[in-house]
Amino acid sequence: DGGITQSPKYLFRKEGQNVTLSCEQNLNHDAMYWYRQDPGQGLRLIYYSQIVNDFQKGDIAEGYSVSREKKESFPLTVTSAQKNPTAFYLCASKTRESGELFFGEGSRLTVL
Amino acid sequence: GQSLEQPSEVTAVEGAIVQINCTYQTSGFYGLSWYQQHDGGAPTFLSYNGLDGLEETGRFSSFLSRSDSYGYLLLQELQMKDSASYFCAAFSGGYNKLIFGAGTRLAVHP
């Protein structure tokens, strides 16, 4: 079955540690996205990528980094520079022509 | 700046009709989307309006007026399972940058 896989689903880390969240899709989608969601809030765009080896900052990119070395993969690193990293992180993808985003099940990061 | 405004909460009873409004301010507007999210889950796509007018998909309809920078999601024959958060989202500054509103929490009561 085609879809988007995020891992891990739950992650606990100590303050000051970098964390990498995985996002893999087998939908052959060109564009991929990372969003952050805090409790009771909307989705805020961190980074997005339209093609391999290219990505753009969203509205809250500070303290995060990404790479897009393969079409299928768009990992997100939450660095120690991110002041409040505890949140629900959602990866999504879409085709170039479509208005519909497909989401993974999310990764819930808790920094202790 | 870029922003989408929608009510924070709406309450309705089973079988009723509810309308969730969304006003937007974005540069390079390409269209308005709607997503549903149940607690703890991932958002799922409901509809997309690229042009003015009404789009109907089963019990859900979505409307867009570009001249008013306004859209709405209409949910008919409400069911308990429709209790969720609903987000409007707009493509801004290109057909790949999607920005979300803060969401409307819909509670459906018996």
Interface residues (C-beta under 8 A of the other chain):
Chain A: A31 Y33 Y35 G40 Q41 G42 L43 R44 L45 Y48 Q50 Q56 G58 D59 L90 K94 R96 G99 E100 L101 F102 F103 G104 E105 G106
Chain B: Q2 Y30 G31 S33 Y35 G41 A42 P43 T44 F45 Y48 G50 F87 A89 F91 Y95 N96 K97 L98 I99 F100 G101 A102 G103 R105
